[in-house]
Every structure is written in structure tokens, then in C-alpha cells.
Amino acid sequence: MRTFLYSLITILIVGSGCAMPLDPVKGKEGLSQMRVLDGVKLISVDVDQADDPRCYGQRQYTVSESSRLLLRYEDLKSVLSKVRLDEPNQVEIQVSAQNEKEATTAQHHLKLCPLTLNWMMLATWRAAAPFGSYRWSVPGGDYDLEGCILAQTVSKLQLRFNVTPWFIQYPKGRNINYGLILLADQEVTIIGEQSGADAPQILWKE
């Protein structure tokens, strides 16, 4: 009799839509995490002053053959062990264009590459930091050419780069987080870090 009552109660609860909510972490995808990049710095051939206000804290930046964008999430070390890397999970960098035309141009002309020298927010086109030992070996930034990638997807005005190989090889494998550099062979305008949901971001699953 008791078994029958338990079964009846279960049926009534489920049928009335009052069942306990499912665990939101279930599934191979895990819980989505998104953080605005807190290290964003434009370096340009035309800017020598390390603290030039045009190079940080802006609503938009123009990336071209003579200007590049340094990107980093400073607190990445604190979440290394939480990031899921099993299929189909991946680590991504997301940037946003200012309109659909720019998004199409960006998809074909932007690439994101792993930096191989540490840098400061005082970086310029010629130096990663205002110290003699921190000059780029090549003006415009030291980066891993073989690790450069193109944007994989466009969602409205947003472009995403799959940086999982960089994450595995550098932050997780070597405990190094120099971040990445955004390059372009044609002028592309990217929304800056002062623009809320459209700011450059890093995404992963836990």
C-alpha cells in the first residue's frame, strides 16, 4: 500500500509541473562562463607615448597593418582547474564589430595569435614594457605565428576565436598567460572594453 501511495504522489507531482528542477550542470557542455578581458591595449606605429589615453579604456579600436590590440584576462590562473576541455567544450575569445559590414570584413581579415613575451599596459609598438629588456624583438609584438587563428563564427556582430590550443599550451601547460594579439591586414574597427556586453571577452565551460 505504501509503495502504491509513493508512486501516486510521484505521478501527481510530475504531472502538475512541480517536479524538482534539473541540475543545471548536467550535460557535456557544462556551465557557461564569460568574463570581460581586463587587459586591453592598442599598440600603434603612430603612438610612442606609453600612457596615451587613445590606447586603452576606449569604446572602439581600429586594428590594421599598423595598429594591433593586445588582449589578456589577468585572473585566468584562478580558474585553470575549472575549465572543461572535453568535447565539445572549448575556450573562446569573443570580439564585436560595430556593424554587419565590419563583421564580414573582420571575419576574413582578423587573426588572433599567442603572445610570446610578457607585457604591461604601458606597452607600445616598440616595447612590451618601459624597460630595456622588454623591447619586442620585432616592432609590433612578439607572437607565435604558427598559433594564429581566424574567427570561426559570426553571431550578429560578434566573432569568436577558438583559443583552446593556446589555453592548453600556454596557461595550462606552461603556466604562462601573456595573452594574445589581434592583427589585421585591412582596417577593422572592434568594440572596446567600455562597451558592456560587446567588450572583448573570454568564454569557457565549467
C-alpha positions as semicolon CSV with decimal commas, in nm:
position;residue;x (nm);y (nm);z (nm)
1;M;0,000;0,000;0,000
2;R;0,283;0,236;0,093
3;T;0,459;0,170;-0,239
4;F;0,137;0,247;-0,423
5;L;0,096;0,581;-0,240
6;Y;0,456;0,685;-0,315
7;S;0,405;0,605;-0,682
8;L;0,078;0,800;-0,691
9;I;0,237;1,105;-0,524
10;T;0,524;1,096;-0,773
11;I;0,283;1,085;-1,067
12;L;0,081;1,376;-0,929
13;I;0,392;1,590;-0,869
14;V;0,537;1,530;-1,214
15;G;0,202;1,572;-1,382
16;S;0,137;1,903;-1,211
17;G;0,470;2,050;-1,324
18;C;0,604;2,067;-0,965
19;A;0,892;1,829;-1,012
20;M;1,229;1,926;-0,868
21;P;1,438;2,132;-1,115
22;L;1,715;1,951;-1,302
23;D;2,077;2,009;-1,209
24;P;2,189;2,299;-1,440
25;V;2,540;2,149;-1,467
26;K;2,420;1,826;-1,627
27;G;2,532;1,756;-1,982
28;K;2,868;1,751;-2,155
29;E;2,855;2,125;-2,222
30;G;2,880;2,229;-1,856
31;L;2,805;2,578;-1,722
32;S;2,893;2,872;-1,947
33;Q;3,131;3,134;-1,810
34;M;3,206;3,471;-1,968
35;R;3,448;3,740;-1,848
36;V;3,533;4,079;-1,997
37;L;3,904;4,098;-2,074
38;D;4,068;4,331;-1,824
39;G;4,390;4,370;-2,019
40;V;4,319;4,552;-2,348
41;K;4,586;4,776;-2,502
42;L;4,621;4,920;-2,851
43;I;4,973;4,950;-2,990
44;S;5,030;5,161;-3,299
45;V;5,314;5,275;-3,520
46;D;5,189;5,631;-3,472
47;V;5,183;5,625;-3,090
48;D;5,509;5,642;-2,893
49;Q;5,368;5,759;-2,559
50;A;5,313;5,453;-2,336
51;D;5,019;5,602;-2,147
52;D;4,845;5,763;-2,445
53;P;4,474;5,764;-2,347
54;R;4,368;5,667;-2,700
55;C;4,518;5,322;-2,647
56;Y;4,309;5,191;-2,357
57;G;3,966;5,232;-2,200
58;Q;3,807;5,313;-2,535
59;R;3,467;5,234;-2,686
60;Q;3,630;5,116;-3,007
61;Y;3,969;5,045;-3,162
62;T;4,091;5,029;-3,520
63;V;4,311;4,728;-3,593
64;S;4,520;4,738;-3,911
65;E;4,865;4,666;-4,052
66;S;5,000;4,950;-3,836
67;S;4,793;4,901;-3,518
68;R;4,729;4,590;-3,309
69;L;4,532;4,502;-2,999
70;L;4,688;4,321;-2,701
71;L;4,432;4,110;-2,511
72;R;4,451;3,928;-2,179
73;Y;4,230;3,808;-1,893
74;E;4,453;3,877;-1,593
75;D;4,281;3,641;-1,346
76;L;4,288;3,335;-1,571
77;K;4,514;3,142;-1,333
78;S;4,238;3,126;-1,070
79;V;4,006;2,927;-1,299
80;L;4,255;2,698;-1,478
81;S;4,145;2,385;-1,292
82;K;3,775;2,456;-1,352
83;V;3,783;2,490;-1,729
84;R;3,639;2,191;-1,914
85;L;3,833;2,077;-2,219
86;D;3,644;1,757;-2,304
87;E;3,446;1,758;-2,630
88;P;3,260;1,968;-2,731
89;N;3,388;2,227;-2,483
90;Q;3,639;2,490;-2,586
91;V;3,788;2,820;-2,472
92;E;3,699;3,117;-2,691
93;I;3,780;3,484;-2,728
94;Q;3,491;3,698;-2,847
95;V;3,513;4,041;-3,009
96;S;3,240;4,254;-3,164
97;A;3,230;4,466;-3,477
98;Q;3,039;4,794;-3,497
99;N;2,818;4,688;-3,790
100;E;2,750;4,394;-4,024
101;K;2,988;4,518;-4,292
102;E;3,272;4,542;-4,040
103;A;3,182;4,195;-3,905
104;T;3,217;4,043;-4,252
105;T;3,549;4,222;-4,307
106;A;3,672;4,116;-3,965
107;Q;3,593;3,751;-4,028
108;H;3,825;3,748;-4,329
109;H;4,097;3,988;-4,222
110;L;4,144;3,947;-3,846
111;K;4,361;3,685;-3,682
112;L;4,443;3,618;-3,319
113;C;4,789;3,498;-3,219
114;P;4,953;3,385;-2,889
115;L;5,195;3,641;-2,747
116;T;5,538;3,506;-2,652
117;L;5,662;3,798;-2,440
118;N;5,503;3,937;-2,126
119;W;5,370;4,291;-2,150
120;M;5,230;4,576;-1,944
121;M;4,954;4,828;-2,006
122;L;5,241;5,069;-2,086
123;A;5,330;4,863;-2,394
124;T;5,390;5,042;-2,724
125;W;5,458;4,934;-3,083
126;R;5,830;4,912;-2,999
127;A;5,831;4,775;-2,645
128;A;5,627;4,536;-2,430
129;A;5,708;4,744;-2,121
130;P;5,907;5,063;-2,047
131;F;6,226;4,870;-1,965
132;G;6,522;4,795;-2,190
133;S;6,490;4,416;-2,154
134;Y;6,124;4,422;-2,255
135;R;6,153;4,551;-2,609
136;W;5,975;4,343;-2,870
137;S;6,224;4,151;-3,081
138;V;6,017;4,270;-3,378
139;P;5,825;4,601;-3,354
140;G;5,452;4,536;-3,325
141;G;5,473;4,243;-3,083
142;D;5,634;3,902;-3,036
143;Y;5,386;3,629;-3,118
144;D;5,361;3,265;-3,222
145;L;5,291;3,282;-3,595
146;E;5,208;2,910;-3,611
147;G;4,943;2,958;-3,344
148;C;4,747;3,229;-3,525
149;I;4,379;3,158;-3,589
150;L;4,086;3,314;-3,774
151;A;3,741;3,379;-3,631
152;Q;3,526;3,065;-3,651
153;T;3,177;3,204;-3,619
154;V;2,982;3,524;-3,657
155;S;2,669;3,576;-3,447
156;K;2,514;3,909;-3,542
157;L;2,814;4,136;-3,487
158;Q;3,015;3,901;-3,267
159;L;3,314;3,695;-3,376
160;R;3,461;3,409;-3,180
161;F;3,809;3,258;-3,192
162;N;3,871;2,905;-3,064
163;V;4,179;2,956;-2,845
164;T;4,170;2,612;-2,682
165;P;4,514;2,511;-2,823
166;W;4,665;2,832;-2,679
167;F;4,497;2,771;-2,344
168;I;4,632;2,413;-2,327
169;Q;4,985;2,501;-2,442
170;Y;5,043;2,828;-2,255
171;P;4,828;2,900;-1,946
172;K;4,762;2,536;-1,856
173;G;5,072;2,362;-1,990
174;R;5,342;2,621;-1,913
175;N;5,163;2,832;-1,650
176;I;5,220;3,133;-1,879
177;N;4,950;3,387;-1,959
178;Y;5,093;3,651;-2,188
179;G;4,758;3,676;-2,364
180;L;4,701;3,719;-2,736
181;I;4,740;3,982;-3,004
182;L;4,474;4,078;-3,259
183;L;4,614;4,151;-3,606
184;A;4,458;4,265;-3,933
185;D;4,581;4,313;-4,290
186;Q;4,299;4,561;-4,352
187;E;4,139;4,822;-4,127
188;V;3,879;4,672;-3,894
189;T;3,701;4,854;-3,610
190;I;3,649;4,650;-3,292
191;I;3,427;4,746;-3,000
192;G;3,636;4,832;-2,692
193;E;3,619;4,737;-2,325
194;Q;3,396;5,031;-2,231
195;S;3,100;4,896;-2,427
196;G;2,936;4,649;-2,189
197;A;2,822;4,321;-2,343
198;D;3,011;4,392;-2,667
199;A;3,350;4,430;-2,498
200;P;3,625;4,175;-2,576
201;Q;3,557;3,866;-2,364
202;I;3,683;3,518;-2,285
203;L;3,437;3,228;-2,268
204;W;3,466;2,876;-2,130
205;K;3,262;2,596;-1,969
206;E;3,295;2,458;-1,616
